[in-house]
Amino acid sequence: MFKISSSQFNYQYRGRIHFPYSIGMLLAYVKSKPELSKNFQFKKTFVFRDKTEEYTEQCKDSDILLCSCYVWNWEITTKLAREVKESNPNCLVVFGGPQVPNNSEGFFEKYPFVDIIVHGEGEYVLENILKAYLNDKDFSKVLGIETKDFKNSLQPRINDFSDLPSPYLTNLIWDLVERRPGYQWVAAWETLRGCPYLCTFCDWGSAIGTKMRKFEEEKIMKEIEWFGKNKIPYIDCCDANFGIYKERDMGIARKMKEVSQEMGYPTTFHPTFAKVASEAIIPIAKELYDAGLLRAVTLSLQSLDPTTLKIIKRANIKFDKFSELTESFRNAGLPTYTEIIRGLPGETLENFKENLETIVSDTKVDHLLIHNCGVFPNAPMAEPAYVEQYKIKTISSPIFLWHSDVSNRGIPEYEDIAIGSFSFTIEDLKQMFLYSWLMIVFQNMGILEFVAKFYKKTHDLSFINFYEIFIDFCKAKKTIFSEQYEIVSQYIEDGYAGKGWNFYDPDLGEIYWPIEEATWAKLAWDENILEEEILLFVGFLESKKDYRSGIDLLQDLVKWNVFLLTTRDSNESTKKEIFKFAWKDYFSDSSQLQETQRMYSYLNKVASTDGKTWSWETIFVGRWETKFKIYPSLLDDAEQITQSV
């Protein structure tokens, strides 16, 4: 009997780690073939990054090593494979997964320890590799593979999934993993494969621009029951367009809700909703959200610039329709998040700033996420002709996996990110990052949200101009804001110099934070200091623009802005303040600001002064539930003080 070892390394997230789902799918299928099952012994899959020496030792008598390769495990996987080949030269090393390049020129010279690379879906390909291995080890007729000697045409995609056993329902997945005490397993999960869209920045398992193929509903429903029975807390749905099949996906949502409520698991379901979102998604999302399974709904834009959208082959809903859609989700009680990619070809610094102005002016957008533009090996954006046409420049950057544990990381992993194109320079990109940070932390997440809205409403000062004055303030005055500005400025310089994006602050917890979350947490650490220093900035702005708003009004405005934030040092169960002006009415509708006292109150969303607990509840998990701030419309102002001041 031949021994097969396998690897699918992943990172840990506060005691959670992903099952090796891809390896599980492959082995569940080949184990269903009697000839292969009786001739091959399938050992546990290597997933923990701190055990490579032990894994290498375990492979000294392995006949085959299967490696599932992703951007987050390429370096550690190649290290393992190299060392296995050195200690066991006869071991057949097979690489597959999204990180294996279709354009493989020079691959085998760089990675001579790899014997076979697999392109495309792997189930049928692995079956044929193993059949050839049993016979004469002549792989030249196996479709979908490449060696240093030949490259075969692709294996046709699988259209009928009925003969693909589930690694969950067969319980094979438990045979493949080492059950470490204190760890919970996250389940990657498919209900379909393929994506009809052609976005050039995307590589959805090399399946963009392909027909979507669905798994059988009976199997899907049984897998949901398996998740509940096996107490799997987090389901990471790998579909590119969940919700695109309305009736089917509503059935999945209902089943997920039913099992979660009956068994207590799963506790979180994370889908990527259909690229062209619509109100049709609302009932599906509502079903999941009401069960506590869904954090927020993705409404991705990537860009608002028409030239950029054409270049990346992306069709967006028009923004007025998008604005209506975000309002519909808000009215349904569903939080949303909008994603933008920074560094797409066609984008300029000026139109990027204009896009940010448009987005933050839409008050119904709950959360804003802005990412660097990754250039993945098999994405259309990485094709040499595309790179040349749009003058795309990249650097190899240490990959950033936000909220992953700082410990047990093993060797660093890398991804290629865009740092230039025909439309922007790296200096433009650095400015784009700075404006991204400003708009997320200070506007979208609330640190200066209502101060900026006040000046927009009373003086028609654009958000971009407001924050440009804020930058001047950071450069001119030593405050908590200038401290964070200096931190992020250095962070940007280091990031685009290829030094990585991990940000660690021991006050906040033993994980790597997105810089915007870390900035927000440090600014919201002490509400008295925050209030004092916002007032300093407001004075700076008033002087620079020659505004004369009055000190009483400004003090009340700043107090109002900070009152709406979930600050660390405010641990009362109910937050309550008396204001001199009717701010809720002013910001909730088009009314004029009334100088009349109001008492506003709301239930404090996180009442913990322990920094790590507060950070976790408010901005890690709580970001998607908007626990870091309160919307004015949700304030209780029943206890009004109606006499004029």
HELIX and SHEET records of a PDB file:
HELIX    1   1 TYR A   21  LYS A   31  1                                  11    
HELIX    2   2 PRO A   34  ASN A   39  1                                   6    
HELIX    3   3 THR A   52  GLN A   58  1                                   7    
HELIX    4   4 TRP A   74  SER A   87  1                                  14    
HELIX    5   5 PHE A  107  LYS A  110  1                                   4    
HELIX    6   6 GLU A  123  ASN A  135  1                                  13    
HELIX    7   7 PHE A  161  ASP A  163  5                                   3    
HELIX    8   8 LEU A  172  LEU A  176  1                                   5    
HELIX    9   9 GLU A  217  LYS A  229  1                                  13    
HELIX   10  10 LYS A  246  MET A  263  1                                  18    
HELIX   11  11 GLU A  279  ILE A  281  5                                   3    
HELIX   12  12 ILE A  282  ASP A  290  1                                   9    
HELIX   13  13 PRO A  306  ILE A  311  1                                   6    
HELIX   14  14 PHE A  319  ASN A  331  1                                  13    
HELIX   15  15 LEU A  349  SER A  361  1                                  13    
HELIX   16  16 PRO A  380  ALA A  382  5                                   3    
HELIX   17  17 PRO A  384  GLN A  389  1                                   6    
HELIX   18  18 ILE A  426  LEU A  438  1                                  13    
HELIX   19  19 MET A  439  ASN A  444  3                                   6    
HELIX   20  20 GLU A  449  HIS A  459  1                                  11    
HELIX   21  21 PHE A  463  ALA A  476  1                                  14    
HELIX   22  22 ILE A  480  ASP A  494  1                                  15    
HELIX   23  23 GLY A  495  LYS A  499  3                                   5    
HELIX   24  24 ILE A  515  LEU A  523  1                                   9    
HELIX   25  25 GLU A  527  LYS A  545  1                                  19    
HELIX   26  26 ILE A  551  PHE A  563  1                                  13    
HELIX   27  27 TRP A  583  SER A  588  1                                   6    
HELIX   28  28 GLY A  611  SER A  615  1                                   5    
HELIX   29  29 TRP A  616  PHE A  620  3                                   5    
HELIX   30  30 PRO A  632  LEU A  634  5                                   3    
SHEET    1   A 6 PHE A  40  PHE A  46  0                                        
SHEET    2   A 6 PHE A   2  SER A   7  1                                        
SHEET    3   A 6 ILE A  64  SER A  68  1                                        
SHEET    4   A 6 LEU A  92  GLY A  96  1                                        
SHEET    5   A 6 ILE A 116  VAL A 118  1                                        
SHEET    6   A 6 ILE A 145  GLU A 146 -1                                        
SHEET    1   B 4 ARG A  16  HIS A  18  0                                        
SHEET    2   B 4 GLN A 184  TRP A 189  1                                        
SHEET    3   B 4 TYR A 234  CYS A 237  1                                        
SHEET    4   B 4 THR A 268  HIS A 270  1                                        
SHEET    1   C 2 LEU A 192  ARG A 193  0                                        
SHEET    2   C 2 ARG A 213  LYS A 214 -1                                        
SHEET    1   D 3 VAL A 297  THR A 298  0                                        
SHEET    2   D 3 THR A 336  ARG A 342  1                                        
SHEET    3   D 3 HIS A 367  ASN A 372  1                                        
SHEET    1   E 2 LYS A 393  PRO A 398  0                                        
SHEET    2   E 2 TYR A 414  GLY A 420 -1                                        
SHEET    1   F 2 THR A 574  PHE A 579  0                                        
SHEET    2   F 2 ARG A 598  LEU A 603 -1                                        
END                                                                             
